[in-house]
């Protein structure tokens, strides 16, 4: 898991952290170059709250996790349904071509948030198998969106042990002061820790994040280990 280009695609600030913060920190610690893309972030570029605004919070959280580059696209929050799918796919394709990721993490889209649904469909197109440098694509869930959907269709098949980086995930989420909620809301720090510990217990580790495998490609002399 070293010297890889890693691409994370999420709809809103803190979405990527909620689902994959510990795994991002693991990639960064291993020397991988992580690019995080927040698609519905157009309003953040005009954030007038300075260091207290969501833009600054996102930058601080990315720094805690060791993200190499945080890209904010111009689409409006809760407004992806105003655009054609092609309009959303196009900038994502350009990012994929530039980053040339070995591993991609996408936000799972079958939940109650319309932005998540649309972005997931666009991201699947932008990362289709024609881009042969992509070795694996995984989908991550988003608390307070994925588990509130029906039918509940997020069924993980891959667990990443984040015991070593859980505290970094919690520290990074604490940067999102305007997005945090009080316990027992699932976006509280207490709930995030409990979720990681619960996922970890499923594979007998102290903490984990879980994913659905969208595609994993073995080429040349690679073996399915």
Secondary structure as UniProt FT lines:
FT   STRAND          5..10
FT   TURN            13..14
FT   HELIX           15..29
FT   TURN            30..31
FT   STRAND          33..38
FT   HELIX           42..46
FT   HELIX           50..52
FT   HELIX           54..65
FT   STRAND          69..72
FT   TURN            77..78
FT   HELIX           80..82
FT   HELIX           85..99
FT   STRAND          103..107
FT   HELIX           114..126
FT   TURN            129..130
FT   TURN            132..133
FT   STRAND          136..140
FT   TURN            143..145
FT   TURN            147..148
FT   STRAND          158..161
FT   TURN            163..165
FT   HELIX           166..174
FT   TURN            177..179
FT   TURN            183..184
FT   TURN            186..187
FT   HELIX           189..201
FT   TURN            202..204
FT   STRAND          208..216
FT   TURN            220..221
//
